[in-house]
Structure formats: structure tokens, C-alpha cells
Amino acid sequence: MIQILFAAAIALAVSILLTPALIKAFSRQGFGQEIRLEGPASHQSKRGTPTMGGVAILAGLWAGYWGAHLIGAANGWAGPSASGILVLGLTTVLGGVGFLDDFIKIRKQRNLGLNKTAKLIGQLAAAVIFAILALQFPGASGLTPGSTHLSYVRDITTVSIGALLFVVWCYMIISAWSNAVNLTDGLDGLAAGSMGFVLGAYVLITFWQYRYACETHPGKGCYDVRDPLDLALLCSAGAAACIGFLWWNAAPAQIFMGDTGSLALGGMLAGLSITTRTELLMIVIGALFVAEAISVVIQVAVFRSIRRRVFRMAPFHHHFELGGWAETTVIIRFWLLAAIASVIGMALFYGEYLTATGT
């Protein structure tokens, strides 16, 4: 537990202190955000705000995770795990794809960076490598970071998809979550604040899985997860890094996370859902991101079929802005929705544990 707190403290300090330095550096270089012309008129004033702030989130995440392990090594605590390194690697690779996307936007001074094919290739490569490695590195009990079974709160043992379909499944999850968080990152602090709630929920979930792991505490309701404590450490570092960044990203934002941050954080959610065996539960906990992505799908599908728009603009946080809500009102209410979804998800997780143990 102490190591988890160390990870959070280090990540928070790095993120909150590095971000203003990035604001100054990116402002001098002219690394400003381009704004969609068809968006709310109030957003045009944000043009030129420094972007690629996701660098601070990734730096905080790395510093928190490895810093806590350095402290742990001096005290004889467990070191880095296969699951933690895999999720961190996936997060970083997708952050690199996002960085290229942001950099192209800045250089070409447009709102579109990498084309769809290039982004697809980046996500596909990250997903395939992650999926293959996730089925390697068996622990003492034979568990690997990933599983070829679909999962809700734990593996659904009656549904096995095999190694090949597991790679396809990983790509679908990673692509979906990275794009969902990317779509949500359209208002000051919306994505960072929402991620704080989701990752905070996963700190508790992974720590509970550690306390009742089948490897150390066999019995009813125990969890077959490869490295739950290390994943809890990673989640705490991620949540703290988002909170530190939010200090500067809250309305009116002095910097945006850009695709560097949003693709990385989406990849982190995907990796966590796979390694914690909670792929379906993540849909509930991250329901805000799911709703944002679905609003875009609905908008595109309906418009292409009957040439009408369901929302004034998608993703649907813009729908409320164009309906007269102040930006801060939309942000706070969506944060509340993210918090509610996280609480419901944790309740479902605990409820399943009670059912499994017969209590």
C-alpha cells in the first residue's frame, strides 16, 4: 500500500511541476492547437493554446511507476512485473502515435494530423505486439498477463476465443478505447478529470484483487490475475499524473493533452481491462468515454442513412454546448457522470465478489 502512495506522490509532483515548463517551451516554439471551424464559436479563442501536454502525463506515469519501484527495491519490495511493463509499454507506444499526430498538426497548421491509415497501422502494431506478449511470461502459478477467455469481473471460463482471435480482440479493445478517450478530449479538463475517476476506481479494484488473489489467498471468490499489486501501482501513478496535469488543463486550459495524452490514456484503459480480466466491466466504469464514442457512431450512421443529425454536433458534449450550456457546466456534469459510472462499476465488482463467496 505504501508503494502505491509513493507512485501517486511522485507522479503528481512530476506532472504538476513539468506541465508549466512545457507550456513555456511549447509556447516559444509555437506548438499551438488548431481548432475545428465547425465547432462552437467560443472555442475559436483557444486557437494557439499549447498542445501535446500528454507528455507531462506520460512523464508522471513513468516517474511514478519506476520511482516507486526504486524505493521498493531499497526496501526489499516486489519489483516490476510483466503485466505492469506491458500496460506501460502499450500506453507509451500509443502516446508516441499521438505525439506524431499532434506534431504533424502543428507543423502543417491544420486540425488533422496522421491520416486514418497511418493511425490505424500504429494502433494495429501496438495491439498485435501487446496481444502476443500478453500470452507469454507465465508466473509461478502459470498465469500470463492476458487470457484467451473473455472476462467480466474475472475470466468467463465457458468462453474461450483462442490465441488468434485474442489478437483480433485486443486490437478491437485497444482501438476502441484509444479512440473513445480521444473523442472525449474536446473540453478543458474533461478527459483528464474523467480519467482520474476511472483510474482511481481501478486502484481499488486491483488492490482488492491483490488482497484476494488465488495465488496467495486461495478460496471462494479469489482472483486469477497475474500482477494485481503492480497494476494498482500503475493505476495510482496514472490517476495522479492526470490530476497533476488537470491543475493546468482545467478551464480555462493553459495547455491541452492532445492526442499524445488521449491515445495513451485510452491504451492504458484497454491494457488494464485485459490484464485485470475486466474487459466488460470496463465498459461500465468508463461509460462516459463509451457514450462519447457511441454518439459519434450514431451521428455518422443516421446522417449517412437519412441525412439528418441526431445531435447538434458530435461528440455529444458539443451538443450541450450548442444548446446553451456553459463549457464549465458541461465539464462538471460530465465529471459527475464519470464518477457515478465508476461507483456503479465498483459496486458491480464487489457485488460479484459477494456472490462468488456466498456472503
Stockholm file with secondary structure:
# STOCKHOLM 1.0

chainA/1-359         MIQILFAAAIALAVSILLTPALIKAFSRQGFGQEIRLEGPASHQSKRGTPTMGGVAILAGLWAGYWGAHLIGAANGWAGPSASGILVLGLTTVLGGVGFLDDFIKIRKQRNLGLNKTAKLIGQLAAAVIFAILALQFPGASGLTPGSTHLSYVRDITTVSIGALLFVVWCYMIISAWSNAVNLTDGLDGLAAGSMGFVLGAYVLITFWQYRYACETHPGKGCYDVRDPLDLALLCSAGAAACIGFLWWNAAPAQIFMGDTGSLALGGMLAGLSITTRTELLMIVIGALFVAEAISVVIQVAVFRSIRRRVFRMAPFHHHFELGGWAETTVIIRFWLLAAIASVIGMALFYGEYLTATGT
#=GR chainA/1-359 SS CHHHHHHHHHHHHHHHHHHHHHHHHHHHHTCBCCCCTTSCGGGGGGTTCBCCTHHHHHHHHHHHHHHHHHHHHHTTCCCCCHHHHHHHHHHHHHHHHHHHHHHHHHHHTSSCCSCHHHHHHHHHHHHHHHHHHHTCCCCTTSCCSSCSEEESSSEEEEEECHHHHHHHHHHHHHHHHHHHHHHHTTSTTHHHHHHHHHHHHHHHHHHHHHHTBTTTSCSTTCBCCSCHHHHHHHHHHHHHHHHHHHHHHSSSCSSCCHHHHHHHHHHHHHHHHHHTTCTTHHHHHTHHHHHHHHHHHHHHHHHHHHSCCSSSSSSTHHHHHHTTCCHHHHHHHHHHHHHHHHHHHHHHHHHHHHHHHTC
#=GC SS_cons         CHHHHHHHHHHHHHHHHHHHHHHHHHHHHTCBCCCCTTSCGGGGGGTTCBCCTHHHHHHHHHHHHHHHHHHHHHTTCCCCCHHHHHHHHHHHHHHHHHHHHHHHHHHHTSSCCSCHHHHHHHHHHHHHHHHHHHTCCCCTTSCCSSCSEEESSSEEEEEECHHHHHHHHHHHHHHHHHHHHHHHTTSTTHHHHHHHHHHHHHHHHHHHHHHTBTTTSCSTTCBCCSCHHHHHHHHHHHHHHHHHHHHHHSSSCSSCCHHHHHHHHHHHHHHHHHHTTCTTHHHHHTHHHHHHHHHHHHHHHHHHHHSCCSSSSSSTHHHHHHTTCCHHHHHHHHHHHHHHHHHHHHHHHHHHHHHHHTC
//
